[in-house]
Amino acid sequence: MNFEMWIRALKAARAAAGVSQEGLAALIKWSPSLIAAIETGRRRPTMEFAVASDEALQTGGLLAELLKEADRERGPSWFAAWRGYEQEATRLRAFEPCLVPGLLQTEEYARAVISAGGLQPPALVDELVAVRMERQQLLHREDSPQCVFMLDETAVRRPVGGPAVLDAQLGRLLEEAELPQVRLHIVPVSVGEHVGLIGGFVLAELPDGEQAIYLENAARGHVVNDPETVRLIDRKWDSLLGEALSTSASLDLIRKLKVTP
């Protein structure tokens, strides 16, 4: 499923209902020019647009469902499976040894990470940054999962994008930590060696009790849900949490590192 197929589905739904672009615009109170831009691929549809079009064209939620599927497939193909787990999770626990997690990154920080080394063409960088920013809506949904983020202290000291970008990123961490469903912990460098030095991971807990893990290496990421690996990563999480600063102490450290008020 991609956006070209989604556009075809919208056009087919309009044709079946006998509704023109102008007619749909009047029904959902959007401008005809915006609908034309969406149907020509110049603008991406939003979920609000899909839901409104479903109601106007009486498609039974088809366009909204297809848009969810298309959104899940944006970005690298190997990431599509994890996006489904991430969106459905009731609880997420993430550890990162080197970087601020993607769900907490500012756009400038994300762009610096994704464009590092000049290995990606500019258009792909723009697309990957946009996908990362869209994923962050997860933290602000009414049914947002409980999220616990644990970072090694080096992740909040590394000047990704330069000092100004890092300073703004630290500000974003303080802002997101105010959300009632978000907790933030820092593992201080004084700990020395710990079980997270090998790499980061994310644990997702789903409504049916299933757990899945997202692991990433230098080439790609993959989803793992076999019980033995889940138990191992769960033990690693507990070990790291035992070494981490409390939430209040972690936020105090970030405030000390932040340069601007």
N, C-alpha and C positions, 0 to 999 in steps of 0.2 A: 504493500500500500504506500503510495506517495501522494504528493499534493496535486500532481497532474490528474491522477485518478479521482481524487476528491473533487476537483473542479468538474470533472466529467459527471460525477454523481450529482453535484448541485445542478448542473445544466439539465440533466435527465429528469431530476425532480421538478424543476421549473416547467419543463416541457410537458411532463405528465399532468401537472396541475393547470397547464394553460396560462402560466404567469410569466410576463416579460420581466426584464431587469428592472424597468421602471415600476412595474406592478409590485415586484418583491420589495423594492425600496420603499414604496408607500405602505406596504403591509407591516414591515419591521421598523419603519422610521429611520432608515439609513439612507445616505445619499446614493443616487444612481451611479455617480462617478466612482464611488468606493466599491460598489458591487461590480462594476465593469473592471476595476483594477484587480479585484480578487479573481474574477473569472478569466482574466488574461495572465494571471500569475505574477502581476506586478506588486500585489500586496498579499500578505499571508492572512488567512481567515483566523479570527479569534474564536474561542469557545462560545462567547456571547453571541457572535454572529451565527454560528452553527445551530445553537439552541433556538434562536429566534427564527431562523429559516426552517428548522424542523417544525416548529409550531405553525408557521404561516403556510407551509407546503404540505403539512399533515403527513410527514414521513416517519412518524413513530420513533423519533430519536436517532434515525439512521445517520444523518450527517454529523451529529455530535459524536457518535460512536466511531465513525470512520475517521474523524479528525483526531480523536484520542489515539487511534491506531497509527495514523500518519505521524503524529507528534512523537510517539514512542520510537519510530524508525528514523527520526532525524539524528544526525551525528553518525559516528562510526557504527557499522552494522553490528559489531560485537557488543555494543553498549545497549542495544535495543532490549535484550532480555532483562538486563538489570533495571532499566527504567520502569518496567512493569512492576517489579518487586518494590522499588522505591516508592512508586505512587500508591501502592496498596498497603504499605507497611503501617502498623500501628505504633511501632517503635523502631528507631534507628540508632545504632551505636557506632560511631566512626572514630578511628584512630589514624592520625597522620604524623609521620616522623619528620617530614621535610617541608611541607607546604600547608597552607590554610586549606581546609576541605572545600571542594567546589561549591557546595550549597551555601557557603559563607563568603565566597569571594566577591570583591567588587569587580565591576566590569574592567577597570584598568588592570587590576591584579590578574584576572583571568586572561586578558589579552596578552600580558607579559609572559605568563606561563605557556600559553598555547603557541605563541609566536617565537618562543625561545629557539635560538639557533637558525632561524630562517628556514626551517624544514617544511613548513606548510605554505602554500600559496595564499595571498591576502584574502581572496574570496572565501577560501575554506576556513581561514582564521575567523573571519566575520561570522560565518555560519556556526562554527563551534562555540564561539563566545555567546551568540544569541541563544543557542540551545542551553548553555549553562545558565544564563540569566533566567530563562523560562523555567528551568527546573526549580529555581529558588522560590517560585510561587508556592511550592509545597509547604514552606515554613509559615505561610500566611493564610492557608486555607482554614475554614471553620473546623474541619476534621483533621487538622494537621497532626502527624504522628509526634509522639514524644521523641525528642532528639537529644542525644548526649554526644558531644564532640570532645575528643581528647587529642591534644596536640603536644608534640615535643616542643620544648622551649625554643629549639633552633628554628621551628616553623614561624614563630612570631618575631624572630630577630633577623631572619634572612631578608635583605632589602630587595625583594622581587619587584622589578619595575622601577627601582630607585627609592630613595628615602621618602619622597612625597607620596608615592603610591603605597608604600608600606604603612606610612602614618595614617592614610585614609583607610587602609585595610584594618588597622587596629581599631579605628573608630567604628567600623562596621561590626567588628566582633563584639564591641561593647554594646552596640545597639541591639544586635540580634540576641545577645545574652539576656536582654530585658524581657524577651518573649516568655510567657509562662511555661511553654512546652519545650524550651531550650535550656540545656545546661552545658557549661563549658569548663573543662579542666586542662591544666597545663602540667606536663611532666617536666620538672626542672632538670637542667643539665647536671646539677649536683648529684643526681641519682647515679650517673655513670652508665654502665651497661644495663639494658633492660630487654625484655622479650619482644619489644616492638621495633628494634633497630633494623630488623631484616626487611620490614616493609609495612605499609598501612593496610587497613581492611575496613569494611563496613559490614555490620551485622544487621539484618532486617528481620523483624518479627511480624508475621502476617496474622490476619484475623482468625484463621483456622488453627493457629498455633505453630504452623510451619516456620522454620528459620532458614534463611539463605545468607550467603556470604559473598561479597564482591571483593575480588583480589585483582590487583593490577601489577603488571610487570613493565619492562621497558618498551614492549611492543604493543601490548593490548591488555584488556581486562577480561575477566571471565567470572561467571557465577558458579558457586559451589554450594551444594546443599546435602551432601552425604553426612550422616550423623557423626561419624568419627571426626571429620574436619570441623564440623560445627562445634563439637565438644572441645577440640583443641583451641580454636579461636576464642571460644567462650572463656576458657581458662586463661588465655593470654590477656583478654580484656580485664578479668578480675585481678591479675597480677599487675597490670599497668595502672588500674584504678587505685590499687593499694600504694603505688609510688607517687601518684599525682597529687597536686595541691588541691585544696578544697575549691569550690566555685568562687567563694569570696576572695581567697588568696590568689587565685588565678586571675581574676579581674583586676585586683590590685597590681599584679605584675604587669598586665597589659597597660594599665594607666601609667605606670612608671616608664614604660618603654615608649609610650606615645609622646611625640614632641609638641604638637599643637593642642590647645584646649579642646 
